[in-house]
Structures are given as structure tokens and as C-alpha cells.
């Protein structure tokens, strides 16, 4: 268990980054929203959250994925597309933006949840709606093994009426790993999230901030074992 560092340890203070549009991504339960919120607060940046809980089909999907997968996925697609359009109309690169989702994730989830006919229909809509979306300046991918994610998700759903389909979580995590193995549309920082506490440990958080500041191109890695 990681502990908060002693108060006498120096902290790294970064109140500005050259990256104007940063996306925090990762599988369900990995902590991307918590990190996005903290980064936005540190950098005084605009926070853009996907707010998955607002999807009226999501609970039905968890209870019966086969019957609710397509409306669930289409709702996410339309909602995310609308948010991206609104941000672009406001000149999305001023001020800096921290988001907890990449537009590509929508298609990633769709490939896992939809059957072939549904995905063919979905993909036609997706391709038309994402033609003009801007790529981020940096993507931070929080990577973790499925056992770590199962523990986090089980805690999250422990007080809810519904149970989370863990086999679905495994498939999503595999899809994320495959997607980012080939991802090259923006600079990428892959973080070993299972060995780090980015919310409560300021040493870990400030070290990640510095790594984010330094990352300008290509594929990069941040492993907490280095700390």
C-alpha cells in the first residue's frame, strides 16, 4: 500500500503545459476520470468528462447486453460527437482541455458489444460523424491487468442494485491493449496504473506531471517501479 509522502519532500509545480488537448484513457475502473479531474485542477484547464452514468440505456445494457447494446452504443456516439462539436466551435484549444475519453473509444466498445450486423450499421454512422474531429496533443493511457480492474469495479458497484458483467470487463481490457498497441494518431504515454496512486500520492502525481510535460512525440512509458 502506497503512503502519502512526508511533507518535507519537494514537489514539482507545473502550472502550464504546452499540450493544449490531453486525453486520459483506459479501461473501466482504472481511474482515468479521477486523474483527469486532478490534472484539470492543477493546470486550471477545462475539464471534459464523458459522464457515462447519464446514458439512459447503460443499466439495461449491464442487465441484458444483447438487447441493449446498440442503443447504448449509439447514445454514447451521438453524445460524444455533440460534445466534440461544441468544443470545436468554442475554439477547443483555448483554454487547455483535459478529457477522460478519446473519440476512438466509442468504436472500440462497439466492436466488443455489437454483433456483426449491428456493428456494420453502427460503423457507417461512426465514420460519417468522426470525419472532422481533432486529435489530441497527448494521450495518457492508464494500463492495468484485469485482476486490478475487477477489484476496482467490484468496489464501485458494491452498493448498487446491478452487478457488473466481469467477462465484459475482460474483453474491454483486451480491446484497449490491442488498440493502443497499434495507436499512432497522437503522442502516447503508457502508464502502469496498477502500481501507482496518482490521486493520493503526490510524489507519483508530480513525477507523472513531469513525464507528461516532457512527452512530445512517439510512444512513451511511465512505470512506477522507476520511482
Rosetta blueprint (number, residue, H / E / L):
1 X L
2 X L
3 X L
4 X L
5 X L
6 X L
7 X L
8 X L
9 X L
10 X L
11 X L
12 X L
13 X L
14 X L
15 X L
16 X L
17 X L
18 X L
19 X L
20 X L
21 X E
22 X E
23 X E
24 X E
25 X E
26 X E
27 X L
28 X L
29 X L
30 X L
31 X L
32 X H
33 X H
34 X H
35 X H
36 X H
37 X H
38 X H
39 X H
40 X H
41 X H
42 X H
43 X H
44 X L
45 X L
46 X E
47 X E
48 X E
49 X L
50 X L
51 X L
52 X H
53 X H
54 X H
55 X L
56 X L
57 X L
58 X H
59 X H
60 X H
61 X H
62 X H
63 X H
64 X L
65 X H
66 X H
67 X H
68 X H
69 X H
70 X H
71 X H
72 X H
73 X H
74 X H
75 X H
76 X H
77 X H
78 X H
79 X H
80 X H
81 X H
82 X H
83 X H
84 X H
85 X H
86 X H
87 X H
88 X H
89 X H
90 X L
91 X L
92 X L
93 X L
94 X L
95 X L
96 X L
97 X E
98 X E
99 X E
100 X L
101 X L
102 X L
103 X L
104 X H
105 X H
106 X H
107 X H
108 X H
109 X H
110 X H
111 X H
112 X H
113 X H
114 X L
115 X L
116 X H
117 X H
118 X H
119 X H
120 X H
121 X H
122 X H
123 X H
124 X H
125 X H
126 X H
127 X H
128 X H
129 X H
130 X L
131 X L
132 X L
133 X L
134 X L
135 X L
136 X L
137 X L
138 X E
139 X E
140 X E
141 X E
142 X E
143 X E
144 X L
145 X L
146 X H
147 X H
148 X H
149 X H
150 X H
151 X H
152 X H
153 X H
154 X H
155 X H
156 X H
157 X L
158 X L
159 X L
160 X L
161 X L
162 X L
163 X L
164 X L
165 X L
166 X H
167 X H
168 X H
169 X H
170 X H
171 X H
172 X H
173 X H
174 X H
175 X H
176 X H
177 X H
178 X H
179 X H
180 X H
181 X H
182 X H
183 X L
184 X L
185 X L
186 X L
187 X L
188 X E
189 X E
190 X E
191 X E
192 X E
193 X H
194 X H
195 X H
196 X L
197 X L
198 X L
199 X L
200 X L
201 X L
202 X H
203 X H
204 X H
205 X H
206 X H
207 X H
208 X H
209 X H
210 X H
211 X H
212 X H
213 X H
214 X H
215 X L
216 X L
217 X L
218 X L
219 X E
220 X E
221 X E
222 X E
223 X L
224 X H
225 X H
226 X H
227 X L
